[in-house]
Amino acid sequence: NGRTYTQKRLVAFSMGDTGRDLKTQLSNYSCDNVIVDGDPSYMNLVKNVFEDATHRRCKWHIPRQLSHLLYMNKVPVREREPFILGLINILNTKDYYKALSGYFNYIQMFERLKFNDIVMFLKNAMPGLFILVYLLMKMIGKMKRNTLQIA
């Protein structure tokens, strides 16, 4: 049919399944994209091993982590659901710019409610959810490193 297909390998791992040096194991692989659940130990590890890869966040874990933060802020169960459903709707929005705008508005709502831990969580998750934000931050990071090297 004239189409070229690219085969991609999937590597899945869990911090708990092995006692061996995971960094050494992962360095045997190369990849263009990494998706993590948001666990800082995963994120730091894969950033060190796959520094040129695009790093993304798992959309399934974000609302669950938000639910936990709402719990930690003593928001009753029945009052958490609208917040979680609102985030799920934003993450499932097909129009990228509408989703990004909705996400900014969502963060502002938590800023007004003074849930600073949730605001930080959402801001930290943003580059992993919205690829253009990630690429912009990556480009700014490279520019800063290059500036520091020149100075």
Phi, psi and chi 1 to 4 in degrees:
 res  aa     phi    psi   chi1   chi2   chi3   chi4
   1 ASN       -   -0.9   64.4    7.2      -      -
   2 GLY    83.9   -5.5      -      -      -      -
   3 ARG   -85.2  142.6  -68.4 -176.6   69.3 -178.1
   4 THR   -98.3  130.4  -56.4      -      -      -
   5 TYR  -111.8  139.5  -66.7   94.1      -      -
   6 THR  -106.5  126.0  -56.6      -      -      -
   7 GLN   -87.9  135.8  -73.8 -172.0  -15.4      -
   8 LYS  -122.1  138.0  -64.8 -173.8  179.3 -170.2
   9 ARG   -94.6  143.8  -67.6 -177.7    5.9 -151.1
  10 LEU  -109.2  129.1  174.6   64.6      -      -
  11 VAL  -116.7  122.1  175.6      -      -      -
  12 ALA  -116.9  140.7      -      -      -      -
  13 PHE  -150.4  160.7   63.8   92.2      -      -
  14 SER  -134.8  141.6  170.1      -      -      -
  15 MET   -61.5  -28.0  -65.9  -62.7 -125.0      -
  16 GLY   -85.3  -13.0      -      -      -      -
  17 ASP   -84.5   -5.3   -0.5  -27.1      -      -
  18 THR  -143.4  147.4 -179.2      -      -      -
  19 GLY   -98.4   -8.6      -      -      -      -
  20 ARG   -75.9  168.3  -70.5 -178.0 -100.1  154.5
  21 ASP   -69.7  104.4 -177.8   10.5      -      -
  22 LEU   -63.9  -36.5 -167.4   54.1      -      -
  23 LYS   -61.1  -42.2 -175.0  173.4 -177.6  177.3
  24 THR   -64.3  -42.4  -57.2      -      -      -
  25 GLN   -61.6  -46.3  -69.5  176.5   -2.8      -
  26 LEU   -68.6  -29.7  -70.7  176.5      -      -
  27 SER   -67.3   -8.4   62.7      -      -      -
  28 ASN   -78.2   -7.6  -66.3  -36.4      -      -
  29 TYR  -115.4  160.6  -61.0   94.7      -      -
  30 SER  -128.4  151.4   64.4      -      -      -
  31 CYS  -156.7  159.4   67.5      -      -      -
  32 ASP   -98.3  -26.7  -63.5  -36.4      -      -
  33 ASN  -133.9  139.8  -66.2  -75.9      -      -
  34 VAL  -128.7  131.9  175.4      -      -      -
  35 ILE  -120.0  124.5  -59.5  173.1      -      -
  36 VAL  -124.7  163.9  -65.2      -      -      -
  37 ASP   -85.1   -5.9   64.7    1.9      -      -
  38 GLY   107.8   -5.6      -      -      -      -
  39 ASP   -63.7  121.7 -177.4  -45.1      -      -
  40 PRO   -55.8  -33.8  -21.9   30.8      -      -
  41 SER   -67.1  -38.5   53.9      -      -      -
  42 TYR   -65.0  -49.4  -79.3  141.9      -      -
  43 MET   -60.1  -44.4  -66.2  169.7   67.4      -
  44 ASN   -66.4  -40.6  -66.9  -28.5      -      -
  45 LEU   -62.3  -51.6  173.9   69.8      -      -
  46 VAL   -71.0  -28.3  -64.3      -      -      -
  47 LYS   -66.1  -36.0  -79.0 -177.7 -177.4  175.4
  48 ASN   -73.5  -38.6  -71.7  -27.1      -      -
  49 VAL   -81.2  -43.1  175.9      -      -      -
  50 PHE  -116.1   61.3  -54.8  116.0      -      -
  51 GLU   -66.9  -23.8   53.1 -173.3   51.8      -
  52 ASP   -91.3   -5.9  -68.0  -29.9      -      -
  53 ALA   -77.5  157.7      -      -      -      -
  54 THR   -80.4  125.2  -59.7      -      -      -
  55 HIS  -102.6  123.4  -62.4  -92.1      -      -
  56 ARG  -122.0  162.8  -53.1  -66.6  -54.6  -89.9
  57 ARG  -107.1  146.0  -69.9  -74.0  -61.9  -88.2
  58 CYS   -74.1  120.9  173.3      -      -      -
  59 LYS   -66.4  -22.0  -75.7 -178.4   12.3  178.1
  60 TRP   -73.2  -36.5 -176.4   86.2      -      -
  61 HIS   -77.1  -29.7  -77.1   92.0      -      -
  62 ILE   -57.2  -52.8  -59.8  -71.1      -      -
  63 PRO   -62.2  -33.1  -21.7   31.8      -      -
  64 ARG   -68.1  -38.4  -81.4  126.0 -164.3  100.3
  65 GLN   -68.9  -36.5  -69.1  163.7  -27.0      -
  66 LEU   -62.6  -43.1  172.2   65.4      -      -
  67 SER   -57.6  -42.5  178.5      -      -      -
  68 HIS   -63.9  -42.5  178.5   71.4      -      -
  69 LEU   -65.0  -38.4  -71.0  171.2      -      -
  70 LEU   -63.1  -40.9  -69.9  166.3      -      -
  71 TYR   -59.1  -46.1  164.8   78.5      -      -
  72 MET   -64.2  -25.3  -63.5  -58.8  -70.6      -
  73 ASN   -90.2   11.0  -80.1  -76.9      -      -
  74 LYS    63.0   30.9  -59.8 -172.8 -179.4   -2.2
  75 VAL   -80.2  124.5  175.4      -      -      -
  76 PRO   -58.6  151.5  -20.8   30.7      -      -
  77 VAL   -51.2  -50.9  174.1      -      -      -
  78 ARG   -65.9  -22.5   67.2 -176.5  166.1  -77.4
  79 GLU   -87.1  -14.3  -66.8  177.7   24.2      -
  80 ARG   -74.9  -36.1  -73.7 -177.9 -134.4  155.5
  81 GLU   -53.2  -47.7 -170.3  174.2  -21.2      -
  82 PRO   -60.0  -36.6  -19.9   29.3      -      -
  83 PHE   -63.9  -45.6  -69.8  116.7      -      -
  84 ILE   -67.4  -44.4  -65.1  163.9      -      -
  85 LEU   -63.9  -36.6  -69.0  175.6      -      -
  86 GLY   -61.2  -43.6      -      -      -      -
  87 LEU   -66.4  -43.1  179.4   57.7      -      -
  88 ILE   -59.8  -41.7  -70.3  169.9      -      -
  89 ASN   -62.2  -41.7  -73.8  -24.6      -      -
  90 ILE   -62.3  -46.4  -69.2  167.5      -      -
  91 LEU   -67.3  -24.6  -64.2  177.0      -      -
  92 ASN   -93.9    0.8  -71.0  -26.9      -      -
  93 THR   -67.1  127.1  -59.7      -      -      -
  94 LYS   -73.1  -34.4  -59.9  -68.2 -178.1 -147.3
  95 ASP   -77.1  111.4 -179.4  -38.8      -      -
  96 TYR   -55.1  -49.7  179.8   85.5      -      -
  97 TYR   -70.0  -33.6  -63.9  102.7      -      -
  98 LYS   -66.6  -41.2 -173.8  175.5  179.3 -178.0
  99 ALA   -63.9  -44.6      -      -      -      -
 100 LEU   -63.5  -43.9 -174.4   57.8      -      -
 101 SER   -62.0  -44.0  173.5      -      -      -
 102 GLY   -61.7  -37.6      -      -      -      -
 103 TYR   -66.3  -42.8 -164.4   82.0      -      -
 104 PHE   -60.3  -44.9  -83.2  116.5      -      -
 105 ASN   -61.9  -38.0  -68.2  -26.3      -      -
 106 TYR   -62.9  -44.0 -165.1   73.3      -      -
 107 ILE   -61.7  -43.6  -69.1  171.8      -      -
 108 GLN   -61.7  -34.9  -70.6  173.8  -18.2      -
 109 MET   -60.8  -44.5  173.4 -174.0   65.2      -
 110 PHE   -71.0  -28.7  -76.8  107.6      -      -
 111 GLU   -63.5  -43.8  -74.3  174.3  -22.9      -
 112 ARG   -64.4  -33.7  -72.6 -169.7  -62.0  -85.1
 113 LEU   -79.9   -5.5  -66.5  170.6      -      -
 114 LYS    63.5   33.9  -53.0 -102.7 -172.2  -94.3
 115 PHE   -94.2   75.9  -73.5  147.8      -      -
 116 ASN   -63.5  -33.9  -63.6  -32.9      -      -
 117 ASP   -66.6  -35.8   56.3  -22.1      -      -
 118 ILE   -72.0  -38.1  -65.5  175.3      -      -
 119 VAL   -59.7  -46.3  169.1      -      -      -
 120 MET   -64.6  -41.6  -70.7  -51.6  -59.0      -
 121 PHE   -58.6  -48.6  164.0   72.6      -      -
 122 LEU   -65.6  -39.7  -66.3  169.3      -      -
 123 LYS   -66.1  -41.7  -75.2 -178.4  176.3 -179.1
 124 ASN   -67.5  -30.7  -71.7  -25.8      -      -
 125 ALA   -79.1  -22.5      -      -      -      -
 126 MET   -54.5  -48.3 -171.2 -177.0  -34.9      -
 127 PRO   -61.4  -30.7  -18.7   28.7      -      -
 128 GLY   -78.6  -15.0      -      -      -      -
 129 LEU   -98.9  -34.5  -67.3  169.0      -      -
 130 PHE  -117.0  107.3  -62.4   97.6      -      -
 131 ILE   -58.2  -36.8 -168.7   68.6      -      -
 132 LEU   -66.9  -36.8  -67.2  178.8      -      -
 133 VAL   -64.6  -43.2  174.0      -      -      -
 134 TYR   -59.7  -48.4  167.9   80.1      -      -
 135 LEU   -64.9  -38.2  -66.9  172.9      -      -
 136 LEU   -63.6  -45.5  179.2   62.4      -      -
 137 MET   -65.1  -37.4  -70.4 -178.7   72.4      -
 138 LYS   -64.9  -41.9 -170.8  172.0  179.6  178.1
 139 MET   -65.4  -42.2 -175.1  174.6   68.0      -
 140 ILE   -63.9  -41.0  -70.8  170.4      -      -
 141 GLY   -60.5  -42.3      -      -      -      -
 142 LYS   -66.7  -38.7  -76.3 -176.4  179.5  177.1
 143 MET   -63.6  -41.5  -72.5  170.2   41.0      -
 144 LYS   -64.3  -42.8  -76.2 -177.8 -179.9  178.2
 145 ARG   -62.6  -43.1  -78.4 -165.6  -57.0  -88.1
 146 ASN   -65.0  -38.9  -70.3  -19.8      -      -
 147 THR   -63.8  -42.2  -56.5      -      -      -
 148 LEU   -65.6  -34.7  -68.4  173.7      -      -
 149 GLN   -70.9  -34.8  -70.7  172.8   -6.1      -
 150 ILE   -73.5  -40.4  -67.1  170.6      -      -
 151 ALA   -66.4      -      -      -      -      -
